[in-house]
Amino acid sequence: MRILYDHQVFSLQNAGGASRYFYELMKYLAGVPDAQTELLLGISGTVYPFRRLPASKAKVMAFGESLPPGTLRYLVNEAWSNLRVPFLGKMDIYHPTAYLRMPMVRARRVVATHHDCTHERYPELFPDVKKVLWARQWMLPRVDAIICVSESCRQDLLQFYNLDPAKTRVIRHGLSPLPRSAQAAANLRGRLRRDYVLYVGMRAAFKNFAGLLKAFHETKLHRSLDLLVLGGGPLTAQEKALIASLEMSDCVTCLPIISDELLAEAYAGAKLFVYPSLNEGFGFPPLEAMSLGCPVLASRVSSIPEVCQDAPFYFDPADQDSFNRELVRAMSDQDARKRVIKRGREVAAQYSWEKCGQETLALYRACQ
């Protein structure tokens, strides 16, 4: 069985959950005797070690990073891929890594992965919303199967699109162990004055980072704790202005680019990890935090209670008082914190990329 993955997500990012997902699928399939994967990576600076996969099982067509992630790299890779595709022959499965299908690919079946309906739920938050929705409206009815990364994600998909439910399949992501590092731990301690609450990832409006800043201020936790912000790029001018207006400039530390080692040490050392998002299709960070013994406070919305189950402290992100109240409880209720930490490790242990790979392979076979 020949399976083709394309460049799309890798043209737009060097790291991220979607990129890791396709790397883990190829890594699993490299151990399947009758599976051969091929990746039209093109120009890429991906952090995931595709070239370490056995060349006899995973053919990676790639160049170095001569262009940064973004539209230009995408367009160059799209042009190069469409020139390369006619020489590949017919595939058994074509699994696009985003919501556009390369027109020159010949395949018996096409499988798509749907991650979330955030654009559909909050269109006012995205300047590119019309382009994204057009791509989904065009592609999703034309594929043979759709993988949804949670049941919540699947229900959203069926709400917003007129699709046959029989085409959809829930296959949850796995969880990759993050490497620990004494040096990363020492580097992190050198950047912080005090114990800290942790936020990880991008800070688009639907991620509700502003709600966290307000809760951190209104609960007075900023007087005794730092807020550590990892990844997601540098703080914007608007974020800096909000932090300054709350008189918290001296207690918010942002590290815009991080390694897996530093991320692991940040989870392991945090007093609390907060996941205030308004909408998620799956959500890696709370599981990563739980796997490293960090208590989690999360929004009780979309897929988060499904994926994280009864492990975190929960709050209503539409109610700032709920956010404030549960933030204080998550920091002060020691018996509840012990339960949350113990249960968090148990829930995180349920997620494996091997299971994700097995279920995805079964879907590929069923499509043939």
Secondary structure, 3 states (H helix, E strand, C coil): CEEEECCHHHHHCCCCHHHHHHHHHHHHHCCCCCCEEEEEEEECCCCCCHHHCCCCCEEEEEECCCCCCCHHHHHHHHHHHHHHHHHCCCEEEEECCCCCCCCCCCEEEEEEEECCCHHHHCHHHCCCHHHHHHHHHHHHHHCCEEEECCHHHHHHHHHHCCCCHHHEEECCCCCCCCCCCHHHHHHHHCCCCCCEEEEECCCCHHHCHHHHHHHHHHCCHHHCCEEEEECCCCCCHHHHHHHHHCCCCCCEEEECCCCHHHHHHHHHHCCEEEECCCCCCCCCHHHHHHHCCCCEEEECCCCHHHHHCCCCEEECCCCHHHHHHHHHHHHHCHHHHHHHHHHHHHHHCCCCHHHHHHHHHHHHHHHC
